[in-house]
């Protein structure tokens, strides 16, 4: 009996101890004020941090922070054929650079873009390099205040016709032909291209308001050949050739091509892989035959360039170049602009190219190892 009573007392004490421990633990927990982010940041320090102080003290509204952005109003303009690209590019620039307020103007004529950039009515313009040179060199446009930021997009000249017209190369464009193009395309550049091939007699140019109308004009024989500037490969061209088997893309190839390229130094000629135009190969016309094993065709190319006013802040242009470096890092030729002539580099672009080793004033073979990495100067060479 005594043993039973002892067991009861021990059990009672254990229960009292358990209740006491639970109560005490609850008191400790109520005294601890957990930060609500503790559950999401396992290594969070509950002490007041810099980010908390930054907003509590309204540092985001103070001059040293506001100065990190450019709150001036800027206008960026482009022609009809790059209306989608200009919106995408502007959004990317706003997210990456110091620009804060940018107004987009689309469907602006190329001559207007040059004039208004030169007068600082437009701060950034997207225009084909070929058009810029034509207006500057052949129409004497004033471009003294225009500065080059960079190349941005490569464009290819698609020359399309129908099998039935028996036009198999640009050298065959020499009869009483009707040529079609979009009205926003610089017809003056196309006319000069045809003239420098040597086939400018008895050719009629017909302008269309849209690409759809232009393609329809070719299908309905309103014109014999159409000209389109576009990327390669182009989804529009792929669709057009897939649904219209009588359409052929003709090469930019003729005997005096080298002479042509010297006269038109702002244009280039390169081989493209027709395998990238889905379901186009194999194809044969005239003396030409292309298949999956021999897909290379010659096409004429140019670049869209991004130009600006000469007094656009250097820091803004520098960050734009840094953005383009990252955007086109797999194709450095797109944004490095040293091969474009008759248009001065903006100081911001020049400084960026120097800082990254693309431009150096040191006559040393070792500088080639600095390209794309850092400045090639005496200090860095001797480290």
Secondary structure, DSSP 4 states (H G I P E B T S, - for coil): -HHHHHHHHHHHHHHHHHHHHHHHHHHHHHH----GGGGT-TT---S--HHHHHHHTTGGGSHHHHTTSEEEEEEEEE-GGGHHHHHHHHHHHHHHSSEEEEEEE-S--HHHHHHHHHTTSSSEEEEEHHHHHHHHHTS----TTEEEEEEEEEEEEEEEEEGGGT--BGGG--SSEEEEEETTS-HHHHHHHHHHHT--TTEEEEEESSHHHHHHHHHTTS-SEEEEEE-SS-HHHHHHHHH-TTEEEPB---TTHHHHHHHTTT-EEEEEEGGGSTT--SEEETTEEEBTTB-EEEEEEEEEEEEEETTS-HHHHHHHHHHHHHHTTT-GGGT--TT--SSPBPHHHHHHHHHTTSS-----GGGGGGTTTS--SHHHHT-
